[in-house]
Amino acid sequence: MEFQTDIRENILYVDISGDLLGINREQELLNFVQEQIQEDVKHCAVDISQVGYMNSTGLSFLIRLLTRFRNQGGDLVLVNPSEQARKLLVITKLNNIFSVCDSNSEAIKALKSV
């Protein structure tokens, strides 16, 4: 897993690429997210369009991110999930837990309405 981050309008944007298996840089990203939450960033948009394969550990990682933001009164949305990720969200019924947006502009609207 590789990731890039950006903060605009008090929203953390995270672009994840590669396989999301829970074995690489997840802890590094969790630590970064925690630092941003302490700086009062309450919303996050995670672009998973470039995620090839995701297993249950990867799903657990996304749930932990979501939980951190919701515990602070914010929210997290998934942006433009890859076909494989979208199928996995439906199979696990996590599409009922996560807000899924098709673009960053849609994600901004969803997060600003929280």
URQUINOR-V932791 format. One record per backbone hydrogen bond with DSSP energy under -1.0 kcal/mol. NH is the residue of the N-H (numbers start at 1). CO is the residue of the C=O. Records with the same first field share a line. If there is no record, write none. Layout:
NH->CO  CO
//
This chain:
2->17
4->15
6->13
8->11
11->8
12->43
13->6
14->45
15->4
16->47
17->2
18->50
20->53
29->25
30->26
31->27
32->28
33->29
34->30
35->31
36->32
37->33
38->34
40->37
41->36
44->75
45->12
46->77
47->14
48->79
51->48
52->18
55->20
59->55
60->56
61->57
62->58
63->59
64->60
65->61
66->62
67->63
68->64
69->65
70->66
71->67
73->70
74->69
75->42
77->44
78->99
79->46
80->101
82->48
86->82
87->83
88->84
89->85
90->86
91->87
92->88
94->89
95->89
96->93
97->94
98->94
101->78
107->103
108->104
109->105
110->106
111->107
112->108
113->109
114->111
//
